[in-house]
């Protein structure tokens, strides 16, 4: 068997699906990245999820854009067709696509904190109206906004602008130079999961403890995106299964080797301490 085929056969189902998803996204963007390079980069990312794209994967897309896409893009502002561009952006958002924009932009955010920055950014708009703004390096977003109640493209004195607003948040993005904006793909219909039984009062207290631990771990690691520690689905599984060993923790979907190495012992200690206190 050829060496390349052997390497692909050694990948598990999730890794292979993530590899194909990433290749498909890049091909839709017109960026031809060698499969071997994508595979090598994905191996450096912990806990790949076939159903989504992690912050680290956003950074990969940005790097591929810089490496392979610089000759392909035209500056949309040079078309002098702001009305047409705004109409295309509205169509992408209203169609429920994963939308990706890139360019030199000024960003102002008010909500959990207040930020005003200018630079090169990649903006992702998800079908649920969540927005994530990434810079050219690093895995943490410059800022993010969950489930905006309204996202409006608008003409800002001849420049492309995006205004997103929520209950207590507001995000303004004005492109000095927009390199690209396009709908990547529409998501598959979500699988409806049968809800499990409600948490007991004891489990609710453990949930509070694990949320507190997650916040502490994020602060210690200087990570602003809490789901990067463990998301709410993993949190719920921790509460229900209450693992007290590395082996038990490894059975929880989403708690891979890297996550166990970084946070596993602290999670186990927290659960073990809670169980000890809960015993009569």
RAWOHU-V980458 format. One record per pair of residues at least 24 apart in sequence whose C-alpha atoms are under 7 Angstrom apart, sorted by sequence separation. I is the first residue (numbers start at 1). J is the second residue. D is the distance in whole Angstrom. If there is no record, write none. Layout:
i:I j:J d:D
i:I j:J d:D
This chain:
i:100 j:124 d:5
i:244 j:268 d:5
i:99 j:124 d:6
i:100 j:125 d:7
i:243 j:268 d:7
i:99 j:125 d:5
i:98 j:125 d:6
i:99 j:126 d:7
i:244 j:271 d:7
i:98 j:126 d:5
i:244 j:272 d:6
i:97 j:126 d:7
i:98 j:127 d:6
i:242 j:271 d:6
i:97 j:127 d:6
i:18 j:49 d:7
i:96 j:127 d:5
i:18 j:50 d:5
i:207 j:239 d:6
i:15 j:48 d:7
i:17 j:50 d:6
i:206 j:239 d:6
i:14 j:49 d:7
i:14 j:50 d:6
i:203 j:239 d:6
i:31 j:68 d:6
i:31 j:69 d:6
i:111 j:168 d:6
i:111 j:169 d:4
i:110 j:169 d:6
i:111 j:170 d:6
i:110 j:170 d:5
i:109 j:170 d:6
i:110 j:171 d:7
i:109 j:171 d:5
i:90 j:153 d:7
i:108 j:171 d:6
i:109 j:172 d:6
i:108 j:172 d:5
i:107 j:172 d:6
i:108 j:173 d:7
i:107 j:173 d:5
i:86 j:153 d:6
i:106 j:173 d:6
i:107 j:174 d:7
i:86 j:154 d:7
i:105 j:173 d:6
i:106 j:174 d:5
i:206 j:274 d:7
i:105 j:174 d:5
i:106 j:175 d:6
i:105 j:175 d:4
i:104 j:175 d:6
i:105 j:176 d:5
i:103 j:175 d:7
i:104 j:176 d:6
i:105 j:177 d:7
i:104 j:177 d:5
i:62 j:136 d:6
i:103 j:177 d:6
i:104 j:178 d:6
i:103 j:178 d:4
i:82 j:158 d:7
i:102 j:178 d:6
i:103 j:179 d:5
i:102 j:179 d:6
i:103 j:180 d:7
i:59 j:137 d:6
i:82 j:160 d:7
i:102 j:180 d:5
i:59 j:138 d:7
i:101 j:180 d:6
i:102 j:181 d:6
i:59 j:139 d:6
i:101 j:181 d:4
i:100 j:181 d:6
i:101 j:182 d:7
i:100 j:182 d:6
i:56 j:139 d:5
i:99 j:182 d:6
i:100 j:183 d:6
i:140 j:223 d:7
i:55 j:139 d:5
i:99 j:183 d:4
i:100 j:184 d:7
i:55 j:140 d:7
i:98 j:183 d:6
i:99 j:184 d:6
i:140 j:225 d:7
i:97 j:183 d:5
i:98 j:184 d:5
i:97 j:184 d:7
i:98 j:185 d:6
i:97 j:185 d:5
i:98 j:186 d:6
i:97 j:186 d:4
i:92 j:182 d:7
i:96 j:186 d:6
i:92 j:183 d:5
i:77 j:177 d:6
i:77 j:178 d:6
i:75 j:177 d:7
i:76 j:178 d:6
i:75 j:178 d:6
i:76 j:179 d:6
i:75 j:179 d:5
i:76 j:180 d:7
i:74 j:179 d:6
i:73 j:179 d:6
i:73 j:180 d:7
i:28 j:184 d:6
i:25 j:184 d:7
i:47 j:254 d:6
i:47 j:256 d:6
i:46 j:258 d:6
